[in-house]
Amino acid sequence: MSHTTIGIAVGAILALTAVMLGFWAFLLVAVAMGVGAVVARVLDGDLDLRRVADAFRGRRSSS
């Protein structure tokens, strides 16, 4: 599945949620999708949480 197809599906889900259930449900679904995306990237090995934490602490990496 291409990134465009995934983006369209996410947009459609968020739009339907906003129309059918309102703003707060839309916000909840958007946050849940974001958390799911972060968890998936960590499990795939695409995101190193230690490096993210170091970046928030102001530590820089040489790579």
N, C-alpha and C positions, 0 to 999 in steps of 0.2 A: 504494500500500500504506500502510495507516495505521500510526501508531507502535505501537498495541496489537498489531497483527499481527506487526510486526517484533520487538517485545519477546517475544511468545510463541515465535516461531521461535528467537530467541537463547537463551531459557530452555530450550527443548527440546533444542537442540544441546548446551548445556552440561550438562544433566542426563544425556543419553545418553552423553556423553563421560565423565562422572564414574562412571556405572554400569558402562560397558563397559571403560574403560581405567584408571580409578583417579584419585586426587587430582592427581598431577603432570601427567598428560595434561590433566585439567580445567583446571588452572592455566595450562598452556601455551596451550590453546585460548582461554581468557579473555583472556590478555595479547595474543595475536595478534589477537583481535577488537577489543580496545581500540586497538591500534596501527593497525589497518585503519580504524577509525572516525576517528581523528585525521588520518590521511593523506587520507581522503576529504573531511573538512571543510576541510583546507588546500587541496586541489585545487579544491573548490567555491567557495573564497573566503569561507567562513563563519568561518574561524579565522585570525587574523593571529599568526604565531609571534613577531614582534617585540614585540607587545603582551603576549603571554604571558611572554616572557623578561623584559620590563620589570617585570611584576608580581612575578615571582620575585626580582628584584633589589631590590624595595621601592620602585620608582618608581611614582608614581600618575599617572593621566591625568585630564584635566579633563572628558573626555567619557564 
